Structure formats: structure tokens, C-alpha cells
């Protein structure tokens, strides 16, 4: 297997939770992986231009990037043994 796709990552995500810090455009996505590990991603915009759907998409993407980086470093071998 050469590339860790979004679909492969999504298949190992047990839950995802989003939190917007009050009064800000700062959104955090927390993924709970199948092995119990938590990986987070963030997005940031001005409170005036905040869009919840876009912020969730961006923060989820940032968390997926972290999962990929951890997998490349060999720290997700139990979740993605074929990489």
C-alpha cells in the first residue's frame, strides 16, 4: 500500500468531535482512532467570517494530515499495518 487515503483514515476513526472556542473563529476537531488514540486538527478564521461547515472540514483535514504524518513515522502501525 503506497498512500493512506482519506477513506482509509475515516475507516479507522471511531468518533469525531468539534469544538469552537466561544467568540472566536478557532475550531478544533478531535478524532478518536480505533486504537483509542486521539488526534486533533485546527482551523482558524475571524469570528466575522466564521463558517461552521467549512471550519469543520478544514479542522478535520488538519487532523487527517497529522494521522498521515504519524503513519509515515511508523507510529500508527497497529492501525495501518500494510503501509
Secondary structure, 3 states (H helix, E strand, C coil): CCCCCHHHHHCCEEEEEEEECCCCEEEEEEEEECCCCEEEEEEEECHHHCCHHHHHHHHHHHHHHHHHHHHHCCCCCCCCCCC
